[in-house]
Amino acid sequence: MIKANVVKDVLRMMNFDGIFWIVLASLQIILGIPLILFFGYGIPMIGCGIWNIYAATRTLRNVKVFRQHPSLIFPHWRDSINTILIMIGVNFFLGGFIGVLAGLYDLMVRSYVMKHEADLKEISLTERSGE
């Protein structure tokens, strides 16, 4: 039962993560428009916002996949550290501090998954054996 709760928790966090990224990316785009008009800077922020919306929709799609195949959760998050750190850096330099917050939340989700590695790997073995 605890293993099922871990999967539900991860999926809930990922769902929130995707929505959080969409909201923050929308803010980046909205704030980028006046920056272009008044200061000539803002295109990188808008570009970052568009990329963040794309990444958020991928996260929300992954929630659906992981609901069907929970064994994919651990490998996905285990291998995501470089992507998360790059996104934090890009958001810090191009998208403003807003995107850094969502990147820190991604690190928190990854930490939760790493902490529950044994449970998620057991789910993976159970899924492969067809039980």
Residue frames as a rotation matrix with the C-alpha (Angstrom) as fourth column:
MET 1
0.566 0.825 0.000 0.00
0.825 -0.566 0.000 0.00
0.000 0.000 -1.000 0.00
ILE 2
0.352 -0.511 -0.784 2.86
0.196 -0.779 0.596 2.38
-0.915 -0.363 -0.174 0.77
LYS 3
-0.665 -0.642 0.381 4.24
0.471 0.035 0.881 1.84
-0.579 0.766 0.280 -2.74
ALA 4
-0.069 0.738 0.672 0.91
0.963 -0.127 0.239 2.85
0.262 0.663 -0.701 -4.28
ASN 5
0.768 0.332 -0.548 0.94
0.527 -0.813 0.246 6.00
-0.364 -0.478 -0.800 -2.13
VAL 6
-0.193 -0.909 -0.371 4.44
0.252 -0.411 0.876 6.86
-0.948 0.076 0.308 -3.36
VAL 7
-0.672 0.000 0.741 3.26
0.739 0.058 0.671 6.62
-0.043 0.998 -0.039 -6.97
LYS 8
0.405 0.896 0.183 0.18
0.881 -0.436 0.183 8.74
0.244 0.087 -0.966 -6.20
ASP 9
0.548 -0.262 -0.794 2.33
0.386 -0.763 0.518 11.32
-0.742 -0.591 -0.317 -4.43
VAL 10
-0.568 -0.822 0.031 4.79
0.361 -0.215 0.908 11.55
-0.740 0.527 0.419 -7.33
LEU 11
-0.442 0.475 0.760 1.98
0.862 -0.008 0.506 11.85
0.247 0.880 -0.406 -9.87
ARG 12
0.659 0.690 -0.301 0.30
0.751 -0.628 0.203 14.55
-0.049 -0.360 -0.932 -7.78
MET 13
0.210 -0.677 -0.705 3.57
0.250 -0.660 0.708 16.47
-0.945 -0.325 0.031 -7.47
MET 14
-0.742 -0.497 0.450 4.21
0.522 -0.007 0.853 16.15
-0.421 0.868 0.264 -11.20
ASN 15
0.055 0.851 0.523 0.72
0.955 -0.198 0.222 17.36
0.292 0.487 -0.823 -12.02
PHE 16
0.765 0.155 -0.626 1.24
0.449 -0.825 0.344 20.39
-0.462 -0.544 -0.700 -9.78
ASP 17
-0.214 -0.957 -0.197 4.68
0.332 -0.260 0.907 20.86
-0.919 0.128 0.373 -11.33
GLY 18
-0.565 0.041 0.824 3.26
0.825 0.031 0.564 20.99
-0.003 0.999 -0.051 -14.86
ILE 19
0.517 0.828 0.220 0.56
0.797 -0.559 0.231 23.46
0.314 0.056 -0.948 -13.89
PHE 20
0.574 -0.399 -0.715 3.06
0.387 -0.637 0.667 25.54
-0.722 -0.660 -0.211 -11.89
TRP 21
-0.535 -0.824 0.186 5.41
0.513 -0.143 0.846 25.73
-0.671 0.548 0.500 -14.90
ILE 22
-0.222 0.520 0.825 2.55
0.915 -0.180 0.360 26.77
0.335 0.835 -0.436 -17.21
VAL 23
0.805 0.529 -0.269 1.53
0.593 -0.732 0.335 29.58
-0.020 -0.429 -0.903 -14.84
LEU 24
0.305 -0.770 -0.561 5.10
0.246 -0.505 0.827 30.79
-0.920 -0.390 0.036 -14.41
ALA 25
-0.599 -0.515 0.613 5.86
0.693 0.048 0.719 30.52
-0.400 0.856 0.328 -18.13
SER 26
0.250 0.777 0.577 2.73
0.899 -0.407 0.159 32.54
0.358 0.479 -0.801 -18.89
LEU 27
0.824 -0.024 -0.567 3.99
0.330 -0.792 0.513 35.21
-0.462 -0.609 -0.645 -16.49
GLN 28
-0.235 -0.971 -0.034 7.35
0.425 -0.134 0.895 35.20
-0.874 0.196 0.444 -18.25
ILE 29
-0.452 0.131 0.882 5.64
0.883 -0.074 0.463 35.80
0.126 0.989 -0.082 -21.58
ILE 30
0.619 0.774 0.132 3.30
0.730 -0.629 0.266 38.47
0.289 -0.068 -0.955 -20.20
LEU 31
0.670 -0.428 -0.606 6.15
0.229 -0.657 0.718 40.30
-0.706 -0.620 -0.342 -18.42
GLY 32
-0.325 -0.857 0.400 8.40
0.661 0.097 0.744 39.96
-0.677 0.506 0.535 -21.47
ILE 33
0.184 0.476 0.860 6.06
0.958 -0.284 -0.048 41.93
0.222 0.832 -0.508 -23.74
PRO 34
0.984 0.175 -0.016 6.35
0.175 -0.965 0.196 45.29
0.019 -0.196 -0.980 -21.91
LEU 35
0.326 -0.936 -0.130 10.09
0.183 -0.073 0.981 44.74
-0.928 -0.343 0.147 -21.53
ILE 36
-0.267 -0.361 0.893 10.35
0.931 0.141 0.336 44.61
-0.248 0.922 0.299 -25.33
LEU 37
0.484 0.607 0.630 8.19
0.773 -0.634 0.017 47.69
0.410 0.479 -0.776 -25.78
PHE 38
0.994 0.039 0.103 9.84
-0.015 -0.876 0.483 49.90
0.109 -0.481 -0.870 -23.17
PHE 39
0.515 -0.847 0.132 13.38
-0.464 -0.146 0.874 48.61
-0.721 -0.511 -0.468 -22.72
GLY 40
0.329 -0.368 -0.870 14.16
-0.904 0.144 -0.403 46.57
0.273 0.919 -0.285 -25.83
TYR 41
-0.840 -0.542 -0.040 14.79
-0.494 0.792 -0.358 43.51
0.225 -0.281 -0.933 -23.70
GLY 42
-0.104 0.836 0.538 12.28
-0.799 0.252 -0.546 40.73
-0.592 -0.487 0.642 -23.29
ILE 43
0.357 0.211 -0.910 12.67
-0.832 0.515 -0.207 38.43
0.425 0.831 0.360 -26.26
PRO 44
-0.648 -0.609 -0.457 14.84
-0.331 0.765 -0.552 35.99
0.686 -0.207 -0.698 -24.26
MET 45
-0.790 0.415 0.452 12.25
-0.438 0.135 -0.889 36.00
-0.430 -0.900 0.075 -21.47
ILE 46
0.247 0.918 -0.310 9.44
-0.899 0.098 -0.427 35.31
-0.362 0.385 0.849 -23.93
GLY 47
0.064 -0.317 -0.946 11.48
-0.684 0.676 -0.273 32.55
0.726 0.665 -0.174 -25.58
CYS 48
-0.912 -0.407 0.052 12.17
-0.288 0.545 -0.787 31.02
0.292 -0.733 -0.614 -22.18
GLY 49
-0.412 0.847 0.337 8.46
-0.665 -0.027 -0.746 31.19
-0.623 -0.532 0.574 -21.36
ILE 50
0.402 0.533 -0.745 7.54
-0.904 0.359 -0.231 29.41
0.144 0.766 0.626 -24.59
TRP 51
-0.360 -0.612 -0.704 10.13
-0.419 0.781 -0.463 26.70
0.833 0.128 -0.538 -23.89
ASN 52
-0.924 0.016 0.381 8.82
-0.367 0.239 -0.899 26.34
-0.105 -0.971 -0.215 -20.32
ILE 53
0.083 0.996 0.012 5.26
-0.886 0.080 -0.456 25.84
-0.456 0.027 0.890 -21.60
TYR 54
0.280 -0.070 -0.958 6.54
-0.692 0.677 -0.251 23.11
0.665 0.733 0.141 -23.93
ALA 55
-0.735 -0.631 -0.249 8.39
-0.255 0.598 -0.760 21.44
0.628 -0.495 -0.600 -21.01
ALA 56
-0.658 0.560 0.504 5.30
-0.629 -0.039 -0.777 21.73
-0.415 -0.828 0.378 -18.80
THR 57
0.389 0.830 -0.401 3.08
-0.920 0.325 -0.221 20.03
-0.053 0.454 0.889 -21.37
ARG 58
-0.095 -0.506 -0.857 5.65
-0.420 0.801 -0.427 17.20
0.903 0.319 -0.288 -21.59
THR 59
-0.929 -0.230 0.291 5.50
-0.345 0.248 -0.905 16.85
0.136 -0.941 -0.310 -17.80
LEU 60
-0.189 0.945 0.266 1.70
-0.822 -0.004 -0.569 16.66
-0.537 -0.326 0.778 -17.88
ARG 61
0.428 0.274 -0.861 1.87
-0.772 0.606 -0.191 14.03
0.470 0.747 0.471 -20.65
ASN 62
-0.548 -0.722 -0.422 4.36
-0.331 0.651 -0.683 12.05
0.768 -0.235 -0.596 -18.57
VAL 63
-0.605 0.423 0.674 1.86
-0.724 0.060 -0.687 11.98
-0.332 -0.904 0.270 -15.69
LYS 64
0.487 0.847 -0.215 -0.53
-0.853 0.408 -0.325 10.05
-0.188 0.342 0.921 -17.94
VAL 65
0.248 -0.489 -0.836 2.22
-0.471 0.693 -0.545 7.66
0.846 0.530 -0.058 -19.08
PHE 66
-0.760 -0.632 0.152 3.49
-0.406 0.277 -0.871 7.11
0.508 -0.723 -0.467 -15.53
ARG 67
-0.132 0.799 0.586 -0.04
-0.928 0.108 -0.356 6.40
-0.348 -0.591 0.728 -14.30
GLN 68
0.803 0.427 -0.416 -0.13
-0.575 0.739 -0.352 3.46
0.157 0.522 0.838 -16.75
HIS 69
0.555 -0.715 -0.426 3.53
0.413 0.681 -0.605 2.47
0.722 0.160 0.673 -16.29
PRO 70
0.965 -0.123 0.232 4.77
-0.260 -0.577 0.774 3.49
0.039 -0.807 -0.589 -12.82
SER 71
0.591 -0.795 0.134 8.01
0.664 0.574 0.480 1.60
-0.458 -0.195 0.867 -13.42
LEU 72
0.208 -0.499 0.841 9.13
0.804 -0.404 -0.438 4.50
0.558 0.767 0.317 -15.62
ILE 73
0.946 0.244 0.213 8.99
0.095 -0.837 0.538 7.05
0.309 -0.489 -0.815 -12.78
PHE 74
0.692 -0.707 -0.149 12.31
0.203 -0.008 0.979 6.26
-0.693 -0.707 0.138 -11.12
PRO 75
-0.082 -0.800 0.595 14.48
0.929 0.154 0.336 6.15
-0.360 0.580 0.730 -14.28
HIS 76
0.396 0.305 0.866 12.90
0.682 -0.729 -0.055 9.38
0.615 0.613 -0.497 -15.53
TRP 77
0.966 0.037 0.257 13.68
-0.129 -0.793 0.596 11.34
0.226 -0.608 -0.761 -12.37
ARG 78
0.560 -0.828 0.040 17.04
0.459 0.349 0.817 9.65
-0.690 -0.439 0.576 -11.75
ASP 79
-0.180 -0.666 0.724 18.23
0.967 0.016 0.255 10.84
-0.182 0.745 0.641 -15.15
SER 80
0.559 0.587 0.586 16.69
0.720 -0.694 0.009 14.33
0.411 0.417 -0.810 -14.91
ILE 81
0.426 -0.364 -0.828 19.28
0.676 -0.479 0.559 16.12
-0.601 -0.798 0.042 -12.73
ASN 82
-0.669 -0.737 0.097 21.23
0.607 -0.467 0.643 17.67
-0.428 0.489 0.760 -15.63
THR 83
-0.356 0.631 0.689 18.05
0.683 -0.327 0.653 18.84
0.638 0.703 -0.314 -17.35
ILE 84
0.650 0.625 -0.433 16.75
0.743 -0.401 0.536 20.40
0.162 -0.670 -0.725 -14.14
LEU 85
0.113 -0.691 -0.713 20.02
0.622 -0.510 0.593 22.22
-0.774 -0.511 0.373 -13.45
ILE 86
-0.787 -0.354 0.505 20.23
0.615 -0.398 0.681 23.51
-0.040 0.846 0.531 -17.03
MET 87
0.029 0.891 0.453 16.64
0.709 -0.338 0.619 24.76
0.705 0.303 -0.641 -16.86
ILE 88
0.620 0.119 -0.776 17.36
0.718 -0.484 0.499 26.54
-0.316 -0.867 -0.386 -13.58
GLY 89
-0.381 -0.868 -0.318 20.39
0.566 -0.491 0.662 28.23
-0.731 0.072 0.679 -15.17
VAL 90
-0.696 0.178 0.695 18.56
0.630 -0.313 0.711 29.21
0.344 0.933 0.106 -18.36
ASN 91
0.390 0.920 0.042 15.63
0.746 -0.343 0.571 30.57
0.539 -0.191 -0.820 -16.38
PHE 92
0.354 -0.320 -0.879 17.92
0.729 -0.494 0.474 32.50
-0.586 -0.808 0.058 -14.06
PHE 93
-0.610 -0.749 -0.258 19.79
0.399 -0.572 0.716 34.21
-0.684 0.334 0.648 -16.89
LEU 94
-0.943 0.223 0.246 17.05
0.172 -0.305 0.937 34.56
0.284 0.926 0.250 -19.52
GLY 95
-0.214 0.975 -0.057 13.69
0.461 0.152 0.874 34.12
0.861 0.161 -0.482 -17.86
GLY 96
-0.061 0.165 0.984 14.14
-0.671 -0.737 0.082 35.88
0.739 -0.655 0.155 -14.58
PHE 97
-0.798 -0.342 0.496 13.91
-0.600 0.372 -0.708 34.52
0.057 -0.863 -0.502 -11.08
ILE 98
0.152 0.973 0.174 10.38
-0.968 0.182 -0.173 33.18
-0.200 -0.142 0.969 -11.61
GLY 99
0.593 0.093 -0.800 11.55
-0.515 0.807 -0.288 30.04
0.619 0.583 0.527 -13.42
VAL 100
-0.552 -0.833 -0.034 14.16
-0.447 0.330 -0.831 29.28
0.704 -0.444 -0.555 -10.78
LEU 101
-0.364 0.498 0.787 11.34
-0.881 0.090 -0.464 28.64
-0.302 -0.863 0.406 -8.27
ALA 102
0.724 0.666 -0.182 9.79
-0.685 0.662 -0.305 25.99
-0.083 0.345 0.935 -10.48
GLY 103
0.227 -0.738 -0.635 13.22
-0.376 0.535 -0.757 24.44
0.898 0.410 -0.156 -11.03
LEU 104
-0.700 -0.439 0.563 13.72
-0.662 0.105 -0.742 24.22
0.266 -0.892 -0.364 -7.27
TYR 105
0.199 0.842 0.501 10.36
-0.864 0.393 -0.316 22.46
-0.463 -0.370 0.806 -7.03
ASP 106
0.693 -0.025 -0.721 11.58
-0.503 0.699 -0.508 19.99
0.517 0.714 0.472 -9.68
LEU 107
-0.407 -0.905 -0.122 14.61
-0.438 0.311 -0.844 19.29
0.802 -0.289 -0.523 -7.50
MET 108
-0.459 0.333 0.823 12.28
-0.849 0.107 -0.517 18.66
-0.261 -0.937 0.233 -4.56
VAL 109
0.680 0.726 -0.103 10.23
-0.715 0.627 -0.310 16.15
-0.160 0.284 0.945 -6.60
ARG 110
0.346 -0.641 -0.685 13.44
-0.378 0.572 -0.728 14.44
0.859 0.511 -0.044 -7.74
SER 111
-0.640 -0.594 0.487 14.64
-0.654 0.088 -0.751 14.25
0.404 -0.799 -0.445 -4.13
TYR 112
0.050 0.764 0.643 11.34
-0.886 0.331 -0.325 12.61
-0.461 -0.553 0.694 -3.10
VAL 113
0.822 0.236 -0.518 11.66
-0.505 0.722 -0.473 10.04
0.262 0.651 0.713 -5.90
MET 114
-0.077 -0.937 -0.342 15.30
-0.401 0.343 -0.849 9.29
0.913 0.071 -0.402 -4.98
LYS 115
-0.547 -0.074 0.834 14.28
-0.837 0.042 -0.545 8.87
0.005 -0.996 -0.084 -1.33
HIS 116
0.274 0.753 0.598 11.68
-0.621 0.613 -0.488 6.26
-0.734 -0.237 0.636 -2.37
GLU 117
-0.263 -0.510 -0.819 13.94
-0.959 0.233 0.163 4.44
0.108 0.828 -0.550 -4.82
ALA 118
-0.955 -0.154 0.255 13.38
-0.208 0.957 -0.203 1.01
-0.213 -0.247 -0.945 -3.24
ASP 119
-0.185 0.968 0.171 9.59
0.031 0.180 -0.983 1.30
-0.982 -0.176 -0.063 -3.39
LEU 120
0.420 0.357 -0.834 9.63
-0.737 -0.402 -0.543 2.47
-0.529 0.843 0.094 -7.00
LYS 121
-0.520 -0.652 -0.551 12.07
-0.840 0.507 0.193 -0.25
0.153 0.564 -0.812 -8.06
GLU 122
-0.815 0.308 0.491 9.86
0.014 0.858 -0.514 -2.86
-0.579 -0.412 -0.703 -6.37
ILE 123
0.269 0.926 -0.265 6.89
-0.263 -0.194 -0.945 -1.53
-0.927 0.323 0.191 -8.34
SER 124
0.079 -0.346 -0.935 9.02
-0.991 -0.131 -0.036 -1.87
-0.110 0.929 -0.353 -11.47
LEU 125
-0.901 -0.435 0.006 9.80
-0.434 0.900 0.049 -5.52
-0.026 0.041 -0.999 -10.69
THR 126
-0.438 0.827 0.354 6.13
0.127 0.446 -0.886 -6.24
-0.890 -0.343 -0.300 -9.93
GLU 127
0.380 0.585 -0.717 5.06
-0.605 -0.429 -0.671 -4.59
-0.699 0.689 0.191 -13.20
ARG 128
-0.288 -0.584 -0.759 7.58
-0.953 0.253 0.166 -6.65
0.095 0.771 -0.629 -15.20
SER 129
-0.975 -0.101 0.199 6.53
-0.140 0.971 -0.192 -9.92
-0.173 -0.215 -0.961 -13.61
GLY 130
-0.601 0.791 -0.113 2.87
-0.180 0.004 0.984 -9.16
0.779 0.611 0.140 -14.38
GLU 131
-0.655 0.356 -0.666 1.61
0.742 0.472 -0.477 -9.45
0.145 -0.806 -0.573 -10.83
